[in-house]
Amino acid sequence: VQTYQLLPNEYFILDVQERGRIGNLPMLVLQRTLDRETTSTHEVTLVAEDGGLPVRSGEVQVTIRVKDVNDNLPVFSQAVYSVTMVESAPAGSLIIKLNATDIDDGPNGEITY
């Protein structure tokens, strides 16, 4: 293989390291921080070209799956809730139903109260 080329993308660059007799070693390098909540999977294409005439090339599609980290807080639909109730309400009366959501994935998004 004479050259490697990474097709344009937003997050990754190609670092080709020369390894003497072994040849060139293409390494995919992260250029920008990833956010699983925005894009959970990225696909990039790597092209390899030989040094012949005519030049021959092959390509491979690389799929990168972004694993979630616990980077989001649980949120309620309101910042403040206000409830009015009568003083004669019996014990065990339902006062208010609340719900929080967390956009993290898997256990990171599970909420306990």
Buried (B, 14 or more C-beta within 10 A) or exposed (E): EEBBBBEEEEBBEBEBEEEEEEEBEBEBEEEEEBEBEEEBEBEBEBBBBEEEEEEEEEEEEEEBEBEBEEEBEBEEEEEEEEEEEEEEEEEEEEEEEEEEEBBBBEEBBEEEE
